[in-house]
Amino acid sequence: MKSIDLKLSSEFIEKFQKIAVNVLVVLLMIAGAKIRFSVGDIPITLQTVVVYGSGLLLNWRSAGGAQIVYLLTGLVFPVFAGDGFGIGYLFGRNSSGYLLAFPVVAGLIGFLSQINRTLFWRWLSVQAGSIVLFASGVIWLHFSIDSTGWLATLQKGWLSLIPADQFKILLTVLACHFVLMGQKTKSRVEE
């Protein structure tokens, strides 16, 4: 019996790895969406952990791209925090502003976290992403519900969620920082 020697180009392997990472991020987003707690009109999910983490672990294009793939997946499959899907669901929810910000937030964190790779800078990068996420969410929320004013919307869509978000940020930044430091140490050992 003759053996077949397959040689895959490094370019093919690199593209396959990028696709695999995007698929993994989308699967983690789906899982994170299904673990939720409701606080008024806004569900608290683990999706932001994946958004923040993808920004820290991937470059800005891959992080933002994976989030775009997730949103596009939600157009045809029920992958969001609720049970619905489709364009009406994506654009018709009180929480749509948060969802639509995911690609920008992941990309921003991916960009900023590459400037300086210290733990503090990574934390600042995620804080900047969090501000963009909640600004988008609050603006959408304000116009999608009968609000008594901006202060009430700010309270409902951001201020009440700060403790949970800061806890998720702390855990995500620490976990990703140690993963990245482990990769750095491993590459030094291999050299």
N, C-alpha and C positions, 0 to 999 in steps of 0.2 A: 504494500500500500504506500502510495506516495504522499508525503506531507506537503502541506501548502504553507508557504512562508508569506505571511501578510506583513507588509511594511506600510505603516500609516505615516503620513507626513506630519510634521510638527504643527503645521497650519491647521490640518484637519483635527488633530487632537486638541489644539487650543480652542477652535470653534466649538467642538463637542463639549469641552469643559464649560465654556460660557453658556451654552444652551442648558446644560445640566444644572448649573448654578441658578439660572433663571427659573427653571422648573422647580427646583428646591425652594426658592424664595416664594414662588406662587403657592406651592403646597403649604408652606409655613404660614402664609397670609390666610389661606383658607382655614387652616386649623385655628389660627389666632382669632379669626372672625367668629368661630363657633363657640369660643370660650368668652362669654360676655356677662356683664352685670349692667343693669339699666340704672341710670341716674337721671330721672326725668325723661326728657326727649332724646337724650344722647346715650347710646350704649357704650360702656367701657369695655374694650376688648384688648386682647394681646397683640392686635395688629400693629399698634404703634411700636411695640418691642421689635417686631420684624422690620418695620420701616426704618427705625433708628439703627438697628443692627445691620441691615443691608447697606445703609449709608456708611457705616463705620468700616465694614469688612470688604466692601466692593468699591470700585472706582465710581465716579459720579454717573457715568453713562450706564454702566451695568445696574447700578442701584435704581436709578430712575427708570431705566428700561424694564426692569423686572416688575416695577409697580405699574407701569403702563400695561404690561402683559396681564397682570392681575385684574386691572380694571376692564380690559377687553374681554377677559375670561368671564367676568361678571355680566357681560352683555348677553351671553348665551347659556351660562350655568349659574345656579344659585350658590355663589361663593361668598356673598357678603354676610354681614352680621344678622340680617333678617333672612327670611325664607324666599324672598323675591329675587328677580334678576331682570335684566333688560335695561334699555335706555331710560324707560320711565322710572325704574327703581333707582338707577344711578343718579339721575338728575331730579328725582321727585321726593327725596327724603329730607328730613330736617338735618340729617348728618351728612348730606352730599358734599358740603363744603370741605369736610374733613377728608372724605374719600378722594375727591378730586385733587386735593393737595398732596396726596401720597407721593406721586412721582417727583414733584418739585422738592418736597422735603427730603426724600432719600437722596436725590441728586445734590442738593445743597449740602447735606451732611457729608456726602462722599467727597465733594469738592473741598469743603472747609477742613475736613479731617486730614487731608493730604498736605496741608500747608505746614502743619507742625504735628508730630506724632506723639506728643506727650499726653498723659492721662488728662491733665487739666484742659488742654486744647480740644481733645476729643469730647470732653464734657461740654465745653463751650459750643462746639459744633452742633451737638445734639440740642442744646438749649436754643440755638438760633433756629434749628429746624422745628422745634416745638413751637416757637413763636409764630413762624409761618403757618404751621398746621392749625393752630388755634385761631389765628387771625382770619384765615380762610373759613374755618368752621363757624366762627362767631358771625362773620359778615353774612354767610349763607343762612345761618340759623335766624338771624334778625329779620331777613326778608321772607323767610319761609313760614314763620309762625306769627300769630297775632301777638306782638310784643308791646309791652308797656313802655319800652324805651331801650336805648342802648345799654344802660347800666344793668337792667334786668337780664338782657340777653348775655351780656358779659358775665354776669354772675352764673347764669344757667349753663352757658357754653364754654366757660373757661375757668373762672375762679373756683367753682365747686369741684373741678376736676384736677386742680393743681396738685394736691397731695398724691393722688394715684399716679399722675403723670411723672412727678418728680421721683417717686419710688421706682417706676419702670425705667426712667432715664438712668438713675444710679445703677440699678442692676445690669442694664444693657451695656452701659459704658464700661463698667468694671469687667463684665464677662468678655466683651469684645477686646478690651485692652489686653487682658491676659491671654486671649487666643492669639492676638497679633504679636504680643511679646514672645509667646511660645514659638510662633513661626519664625520670628527673627532669630531666636536662640537656636532653633533647629537648623536654619540655613547657615549660621555661623559654624555649627558643629560639622556640617556636611562639607564645608569648604576646605 
